[in-house]
Amino acid sequence: MTPAALRSLCLSFNASVEEFPFGPEASVFKVLGKMFALSRLDARPLTVNLKCDPDDAVRLRAEHPAAVLPGYHMNKRHWNTVTVGELPRRQVRELVEDSYDLVVAGLPRAERLRLDRP
């Protein structure tokens, strides 16, 4: 997956936006003000920090030790750093979508319904 494809994927979800609160090199993808992905799109290898269920985070790290690490500069219980090129594109898409869904699940019900994700 290319940086452009990762950006496009992150922006494909309802109400998602890209912001740069940490400087121009760090893309932060948010839904209604809450971060669900963080990446330096110019970095090699391409990595992305994604929110993850704590039990799934531990399992993914065990299954893919070279590709999934505890979230760099994040709460390591709830965030993973994923090396994009080390996993199949389909799995990266699922992990990004799971991150988005976890963040949306924490939003007030009215906002979730507005996003069509009850």
TORKE-20002 format. One record per residue (C-alpha): y negated, z, x; residue in one letter; residue number from 1. Coordinates in steps of 0.001 Angstrom, whole numbers, plus 500000, padded with zeros to 6 digits. Layout:
<sites>
<site><y>Y</y><z>Z</z><x>X</x><residuo>A</residuo><num>NUM</num></site>
...
</sites>
This chain:
<sites>
<site><y>500000</y><z>500000</z><x>500000</x><residuo>M</residuo><num>1</num></site>
<site><y>496603</y><z>499036</z><x>501342</x><residuo>T</residuo><num>2</num></site>
<site><y>493468</y><z>501188</z><x>501173</x><residuo>P</residuo><num>3</num></site>
<site><y>492059</y><z>498824</z><x>498541</x><residuo>A</residuo><num>4</num></site>
<site><y>495223</y><z>499154</z><x>496459</x><residuo>A</residuo><num>5</num></site>
<site><y>495094</y><z>502949</z><x>496702</x><residuo>L</residuo><num>6</num></site>
<site><y>491439</y><z>502972</z><x>495622</x><residuo>R</residuo><num>7</num></site>
<site><y>492213</y><z>500615</z><x>492748</x><residuo>S</residuo><num>8</num></site>
<site><y>495141</y><z>502776</z><x>491649</x><residuo>L</residuo><num>9</num></site>
<site><y>493054</y><z>505957</z><x>491661</x><residuo>C</residuo><num>10</num></site>
<site><y>490275</y><z>504279</z><x>489699</x><residuo>L</residuo><num>11</num></site>
<site><y>492688</y><z>502824</z><x>487128</x><residuo>S</residuo><num>12</num></site>
<site><y>493024</y><z>506110</z><x>485237</x><residuo>F</residuo><num>13</num></site>
<site><y>490808</y><z>507029</z><x>482281</x><residuo>N</residuo><num>14</num></site>
<site><y>487421</y><z>508481</z><x>483309</x><residuo>A</residuo><num>15</num></site>
<site><y>488257</y><z>508456</z><x>487027</x><residuo>S</residuo><num>16</num></site>
<site><y>485437</y><z>508054</z><x>489513</x><residuo>V</residuo><num>17</num></site>
<site><y>485074</y><z>507875</z><x>493286</x><residuo>E</residuo><num>18</num></site>
<site><y>482578</y><z>510220</z><x>494936</x><residuo>E</residuo><num>19</num></site>
<site><y>481674</y><z>511104</z><x>498525</x><residuo>F</residuo><num>20</num></site>
<site><y>480781</y><z>514833</z><x>498595</x><residuo>P</residuo><num>21</num></site>
<site><y>482168</y><z>515278</z><x>502135</x><residuo>F</residuo><num>22</num></site>
<site><y>480429</y><z>512254</z><x>503656</x><residuo>G</residuo><num>23</num></site>
<site><y>480816</y><z>508490</z><x>503450</x><residuo>P</residuo><num>24</num></site>
<site><y>484251</y><z>508432</z><x>505105</x><residuo>E</residuo><num>25</num></site>
<site><y>486079</y><z>510663</z><x>502578</x><residuo>A</residuo><num>26</num></site>
<site><y>486762</y><z>509194</z><x>499142</x><residuo>S</residuo><num>27</num></site>
<site><y>487211</y><z>511859</z><x>496491</x><residuo>V</residuo><num>28</num></site>
<site><y>488695</y><z>510689</z><x>493210</x><residuo>F</residuo><num>29</num></site>
<site><y>487856</y><z>512840</z><x>490208</x><residuo>K</residuo><num>30</num></site>
<site><y>488459</y><z>512982</z><x>486486</x><residuo>V</residuo><num>31</num></site>
<site><y>485668</y><z>514673</z><x>484524</x><residuo>L</residuo><num>32</num></site>
<site><y>484429</y><z>516418</z><x>487661</x><residuo>G</residuo><num>33</num></site>
<site><y>487838</y><z>517664</z><x>488883</x><residuo>K</residuo><num>34</num></site>
<site><y>489419</y><z>516243</z><x>492037</x><residuo>M</residuo><num>35</num></site>
<site><y>492887</y><z>514686</z><x>491837</x><residuo>F</residuo><num>36</num></site>
<site><y>492963</y><z>512684</z><x>495104</x><residuo>A</residuo><num>37</num></site>
<site><y>491222</y><z>512742</z><x>498474</x><residuo>L</residuo><num>38</num></site>
<site><y>491595</y><z>510107</z><x>501176</x><residuo>S</residuo><num>39</num></site>
<site><y>489946</y><z>508689</z><x>504265</x><residuo>R</residuo><num>40</num></site>
<site><y>490624</y><z>505106</z><x>503292</x><residuo>L</residuo><num>41</num></site>
<site><y>489823</y><z>503871</z><x>506809</x><residuo>D</residuo><num>42</num></site>
<site><y>492326</y><z>506217</z><x>508494</x><residuo>A</residuo><num>43</num></site>
<site><y>495480</y><z>504974</z><x>510170</x><residuo>R</residuo><num>44</num></site>
<site><y>497990</y><z>505893</z><x>508994</x><residuo>P</residuo><num>45</num></site>
<site><y>496638</y><z>505927</z><x>505464</x><residuo>L</residuo><num>46</num></site>
<site><y>497074</y><z>509353</z><x>503866</x><residuo>T</residuo><num>47</num></site>
<site><y>496033</y><z>510865</z><x>500563</x><residuo>V</residuo><num>48</num></site>
<site><y>495854</y><z>514483</z><x>499429</x><residuo>N</residuo><num>49</num></site>
<site><y>497354</y><z>514889</z><x>495966</x><residuo>L</residuo><num>50</num></site>
<site><y>497725</y><z>517832</z><x>493624</x><residuo>K</residuo><num>51</num></site>
<site><y>501351</y><z>518741</z><x>492965</x><residuo>C</residuo><num>52</num></site>
<site><y>503387</y><z>521256</z><x>491006</x><residuo>D</residuo><num>53</num></site>
<site><y>504311</y><z>523980</z><x>493550</x><residuo>P</residuo><num>54</num></site>
<site><y>508076</y><z>523577</z><x>493049</x><residuo>D</residuo><num>55</num></site>
<site><y>507836</y><z>519794</z><x>493315</x><residuo>D</residuo><num>56</num></site>
<site><y>505642</y><z>520136</z><x>496407</x><residuo>A</residuo><num>57</num></site>
<site><y>508326</y><z>522090</z><x>498253</x><residuo>V</residuo><num>58</num></site>
<site><y>511051</y><z>519653</z><x>497137</x><residuo>R</residuo><num>59</num></site>
<site><y>509058</y><z>516578</z><x>498189</x><residuo>L</residuo><num>60</num></site>
<site><y>508324</y><z>518071</z><x>501610</x><residuo>R</residuo><num>61</num></site>
<site><y>512038</y><z>518748</z><x>502126</x><residuo>A</residuo><num>62</num></site>
<site><y>513097</y><z>515277</z><x>500950</x><residuo>E</residuo><num>63</num></site>
<site><y>510411</y><z>513391</z><x>502925</x><residuo>H</residuo><num>64</num></site>
<site><y>509449</y><z>515542</z><x>505946</x><residuo>P</residuo><num>65</num></site>
<site><y>507763</y><z>512632</z><x>507753</x><residuo>A</residuo><num>66</num></site>
<site><y>505793</y><z>511448</z><x>504717</x><residuo>A</residuo><num>67</num></site>
<site><y>504877</y><z>514549</z><x>502702</x><residuo>V</residuo><num>68</num></site>
<site><y>503205</y><z>517538</z><x>504345</x><residuo>L</residuo><num>69</num></site>
<site><y>501335</y><z>520575</z><x>503035</x><residuo>P</residuo><num>70</num></site>
<site><y>497827</y><z>519542</z><x>501983</x><residuo>G</residuo><num>71</num></site>
<site><y>495489</y><z>519202</z><x>504962</x><residuo>Y</residuo><num>72</num></site>
<site><y>492508</y><z>521549</z><x>504436</x><residuo>H</residuo><num>73</num></site>
<site><y>493749</y><z>522257</z><x>500894</x><residuo>M</residuo><num>74</num></site>
<site><y>495649</y><z>524993</z><x>499070</x><residuo>N</residuo><num>75</num></site>
<site><y>499075</y><z>524286</z><x>500529</x><residuo>K</residuo><num>76</num></site>
<site><y>500877</y><z>525633</z><x>497486</x><residuo>R</residuo><num>77</num></site>
<site><y>499293</y><z>523074</z><x>495138</x><residuo>H</residuo><num>78</num></site>
<site><y>498409</y><z>520099</z><x>497362</x><residuo>W</residuo><num>79</num></site>
<site><y>500369</y><z>517674</z><x>499542</x><residuo>N</residuo><num>80</num></site>
<site><y>499182</y><z>515184</z><x>502115</x><residuo>T</residuo><num>81</num></site>
<site><y>501146</y><z>511970</z><x>501589</x><residuo>V</residuo><num>82</num></site>
<site><y>501427</y><z>509264</z><x>504256</x><residuo>T</residuo><num>83</num></site>
<site><y>501200</y><z>506239</z><x>501997</x><residuo>V</residuo><num>84</num></site>
<site><y>503112</y><z>503715</z><x>504100</x><residuo>G</residuo><num>85</num></site>
<site><y>506115</y><z>506019</z><x>504503</x><residuo>E</residuo><num>86</num></site>
<site><y>507033</y><z>506006</z><x>500800</x><residuo>L</residuo><num>87</num></site>
<site><y>507815</y><z>503187</z><x>498351</x><residuo>P</residuo><num>88</num></site>
<site><y>504770</y><z>501946</z><x>496457</x><residuo>R</residuo><num>89</num></site>
<site><y>506334</y><z>503005</z><x>493142</x><residuo>R</residuo><num>90</num></site>
<site><y>506733</y><z>506581</z><x>494363</x><residuo>Q</residuo><num>91</num></site>
<site><y>503146</y><z>506725</z><x>495658</x><residuo>V</residuo><num>92</num></site>
<site><y>501949</y><z>505511</z><x>492253</x><residuo>R</residuo><num>93</num></site>
<site><y>504006</y><z>508238</z><x>490526</x><residuo>E</residuo><num>94</num></site>
<site><y>502609</y><z>510931</z><x>492833</x><residuo>L</residuo><num>95</num></site>
<site><y>499017</y><z>509819</z><x>492192</x><residuo>V</residuo><num>96</num></site>
<site><y>499651</y><z>509727</z><x>488447</x><residuo>E</residuo><num>97</num></site>
<site><y>501283</y><z>513179</z><x>488556</x><residuo>D</residuo><num>98</num></site>
<site><y>498235</y><z>514521</z><x>490393</x><residuo>S</residuo><num>99</num></site>
<site><y>495905</y><z>513027</z><x>487781</x><residuo>Y</residuo><num>100</num></site>
<site><y>498047</y><z>514430</z><x>484946</x><residuo>D</residuo><num>101</num></site>
<site><y>498083</y><z>517929</z><x>486473</x><residuo>L</residuo><num>102</num></site>
<site><y>494303</y><z>517941</z><x>486713</x><residuo>V</residuo><num>103</num></site>
<site><y>493913</y><z>516607</z><x>483167</x><residuo>V</residuo><num>104</num></site>
<site><y>496338</y><z>519272</z><x>481899</x><residuo>A</residuo><num>105</num></site>
<site><y>493910</y><z>521912</z><x>483160</x><residuo>G</residuo><num>106</num></site>
<site><y>490986</y><z>520477</z><x>481200</x><residuo>L</residuo><num>107</num></site>
<site><y>489945</y><z>521824</z><x>477801</x><residuo>P</residuo><num>108</num></site>
<site><y>491928</y><z>520331</z><x>474906</x><residuo>R</residuo><num>109</num></site>
<site><y>488973</y><z>518363</z><x>473530</x><residuo>A</residuo><num>110</num></site>
<site><y>488482</y><z>516621</z><x>476893</x><residuo>E</residuo><num>111</num></site>
<site><y>492220</y><z>515891</z><x>477191</x><residuo>R</residuo><num>112</num></site>
<site><y>492238</y><z>514302</z><x>473741</x><residuo>L</residuo><num>113</num></site>
<site><y>489172</y><z>512241</z><x>474644</x><residuo>R</residuo><num>114</num></site>
<site><y>491144</y><z>510915</z><x>477635</x><residuo>L</residuo><num>115</num></site>
<site><y>494089</y><z>510097</z><x>475355</x><residuo>D</residuo><num>116</num></site>
<site><y>496356</y><z>512425</z><x>477387</x><residuo>R</residuo><num>117</num></site>
<site><y>497286</y><z>515397</z><x>475160</x><residuo>P</residuo><num>118</num></site>
</sites>
